[in-house]
Amino acid sequence: MTIPGLMQPTPLTLDHVFERMRTVYADGQVISPERRTTYGELSERILRLARALVDDLGVRPGDRVATFATNTARHFELYWAVPLVGAVLHTVNIRLHPEQIAYICNHAEDRVLFFDGALAAQVGELAPELATVKDYVALGAAADGAPGGTRDHDALVGGAEPLRDLPAVDEQAALGLCYTSGTTGMPKGVLYSHRGMWLHSLAASMADHIGLSEADRVLPIVPMFHAFAWSLPYAAPMTGAELVFHGADNSPEHLAGLIEREQVTLSAAVPTIWKTLLPLYREGRADPASLRLVFVGGAASPRALIEAYDELGVTYLQVWGMTETGPLASAARPRRRHRGLDHDALLDVREKTGTIFAGLEARIVGDDDEPLPWDGQAVGELEVRGPWIASAYYRQEDDRARFHDGWLRTGDMAYMEPDGYFRIVDRAKDLVKSGGEWISSVELEGHVLAHPAVADAAVIGVPSRKWDERPVVVVVGEDGQTAPGLDALREFLAGRVPKWWLPDDVVVVDEIPKTSVGKLNKRALREELGDLRLP
């Protein structure tokens, strides 16, 4: 029942944002490997694709439409066309193991699969295992090995009339489906709603969160197949910010050249990307002058990396989120009380996780699930809730341990300061318990990475007869330098961390295993070092 005089009950669905992109921001540029275009021109292609989805491919509301693709304008078209017809966009992580890819496509019951033409052979090998996929569509010319009967995306779009009368979609309807990276067991699906993505995009655009505007030109380096590219394909058009897509080429030279040539002002990626770009900037082989902000998530950033970009005149902003948090949930913007802090003290603030986004709630709880005080001391599991936080995993029966009383258990251990500024100290499973005290592997890694001869590092707990567990550091040496041994590393860390945090061993490797989205794969490390024991 609508009460007379109340404000209009407008549904929070993507068609409103699409119409704004199509009209208000029609002149906004979109740069991609396959073409340079505008929001206005792309909007017409999106409406043609919407018609093709319905008339040529038989897609109906609620159907899952999968993509197996990198960051391009063609992929962007699907980000819009699929939910605009009431279907669900399922972005498949192309870096997962074939067995996992087959599992999630079958679990999602995908109806159609769009794939980058260059990935044709990979899709061709997968096709016999994909039980529910009826149609395959190539985004760009398909290389050898594509499934039989593969259709061409551009031909579908070019042969269709624009779908002007878009169907009405409920704001609580599913917009997209994204699966976790699956480091333990098979990946789990998270459904994103129109309302959740609408509100997330609006919140991300706030000045004290990410802060997008029409004046920005945005390069999402974070893959479009991972957590919906942190909502940038929706938040940028909502604000009128222009978009730059880099395709499949993640090389530092390509990214740095694109940033400079296209005058990118804002970009998003994991810390590893910004570390690989840094030598190009320091050596003057690329110019980051157009960048005003990079926001970085997926892993904690070393202090030295934040400082390095400060020296280049680029604001380096740490953000936090998960696939389950739809995806971004906090940003480490210094608060009013931090004004006037000196350089080092302000870096301490920016190293933390930050403030939860407006619209969300956060708390920390103890082992008994009771809330702990916000005193900057008590450490507990971080829990969050809100309109773009998952309430359950898609078609998953055994998820009660992750969701309770309306809160999502994040698996991250954190402390809260009195005004809600918080710091994640570690994943619960990665904390090192030594002599009854906890050691943050994340914080220790950050200090190790500050060593000039260390290119990459990970800290894991190893069984100890005396102390229960002790920290062991796994390091990769910087190019042309010898990685530090135990004595040298302990000497470097002395004074930076408590004495009892100093590692008991150092293992030098050529490469540290990573997950499909670039995070440290500590499970794999533990398996590799499973026989290691300490006194």
Secondary structure, 3 states (H helix, E strand, C coil): CCCCCCCCCCCCCHHHHHHHHHHCCCCCEEEECCEEEEHHHHHHHHHHHHHHHHHCCCCCCCCEEEEECCECHHHHHHHHHHHHCCCEEEECCCCCCHHHHHHHHHHHCEEEEEEEHHHHHHHHHHHHHCCCCCEEEEECCCCCCCCCCCEEHHHHHHCCCCCCCCCCCCCCCEEEEEECCCCCCCCCEEEEEHHHHHHHHHHHCCCCCCCCCCCCEEEECCCCCCHHHHHHHHHHHHHCCEEECCECCCCHHHHHHHHHHCCCCEEEECHHHHHHHHHHHHCCCCCCCCCCEEEECCCCCCHHHHHHHHHCCCEEEEEEECHHHCCEEEECCCCHHHCCCCHHHHHHHHCCCEEECCCCEEEEECCCCCECCCCCCCCEEEEEECCCCCCCCCCCCCCCCCEECCEEEEEEEEEECCCCCEEEEEECCCCEEECCEEECHHHHHHHHCCCCCEEEEEEEEEEECCCEEEEEEEEEECCCCCCCCHHHHHHHHECCECHHHCCCEEEECCCCCECCCCCECHHHHHHHCCCCCEC
